[in-house]
Amino acid sequence: NGWVMDDKEYQIMKLAEEGKINEAENELYVGMVEDDVDYLELALTFYLYLNDMDGDFLDNNGYSREEVLDGMKELASDWGVTGLEAF
C-alpha cells in the first residue's frame, strides 16, 4: 500500500507547487481514512511543506500562512494531538 500513498503525496505536492494549493488541500482529504497514521503523516508533511513556502507565493495563490496553521490545528484536534496550540 505504500506506493499508493507515495503517488498521492506526489500529486498533492505537485498541485501545491503549481499554486493550486486549495485543490491540493481538497485532494489531501479525499479518501482520508480516520485513524490511519499514514494519512496523518501525509497531512502533516503537506502543511509543513506549505509552511516552508514563501508568504507571497501563498498569498498570490489564494492561501495564507494563517490557513496553514488553521489546517495544522484542525488536524491536531481531529487526531487528539496536543501542543500545537502555541503556533
C-alpha positions in Angstrom: 0.0 0.0 0.0 3.0 2.3 0.4 3.3 3.1 -3.3 -0.3 4.4 -3.4 0.4 6.9 -0.6 3.6 8.0 -2.4 1.7 8.6 -5.6 -1.0 10.6 -3.7 1.7 12.6 -1.9 3.5 13.4 -5.2 0.2 14.5 -6.7 -0.7 16.7 -3.8 2.8 18.3 -3.5 2.8 18.9 -7.3 -0.5 20.7 -7.1 0.8 22.9 -4.3 4.0 23.7 -6.2 1.9 24.8 -9.2 0.0 27.2 -6.9 -3.2 25.0 -6.8 -3.0 24.9 -3.0 -6.7 24.8 -2.3 -7.1 21.9 -4.8 -4.1 20.2 -3.2 -5.7 20.5 0.2 -9.0 19.1 -1.1 -7.2 16.2 -2.7 -5.5 15.5 0.6 -8.8 14.9 2.3 -10.3 12.8 -0.5 -10.3 9.2 0.7 -8.7 10.1 4.0 -9.2 7.3 6.5 -9.6 8.2 10.1 -7.1 6.7 12.5 -4.7 5.8 9.5 -1.3 7.1 10.6 -0.1 7.2 7.0 -2.7 9.9 6.3 -1.8 11.9 9.4 1.8 11.8 8.3 0.9 12.9 4.8 -1.3 15.7 6.1 1.4 17.0 8.4 4.0 16.7 5.6 1.7 18.8 3.4 1.1 21.5 5.9 4.8 21.7 6.8 5.6 21.9 3.1 3.2 24.8 2.7 4.6 26.5 5.8 8.0 26.5 4.1 6.7 28.2 1.1 7.2 31.9 0.5 4.4 34.0 2.0 3.9 36.0 -1.2 3.6 32.7 -3.2 0.9 31.6 -0.7 -0.9 34.9 -0.9 -0.7 35.0 -4.7 -2.4 31.6 -4.9 -5.3 32.4 -2.6 -3.8 30.8 0.5 -2.4 32.3 3.7 0.0 31.4 6.4 -3.0 31.5 8.8 -4.8 28.9 6.8 -1.7 26.6 7.0 -1.7 27.0 10.8 -5.5 26.5 10.9 -5.1 23.3 8.9 -2.5 22.0 11.3 -4.5 22.9 14.3 -7.6 21.2 12.9 -5.6 18.1 12.1 -4.2 18.0 15.6 -7.6 18.4 17.1 -9.0 15.6 14.9 -6.2 13.3 15.9 -6.1 14.3 19.5 -2.5 15.7 19.2 -1.7 18.4 21.7 0.9 21.0 21.9 0.2 22.8 18.6 -1.8 25.5 20.3 1.3 27.5 20.7 1.7 28.1 17.0 
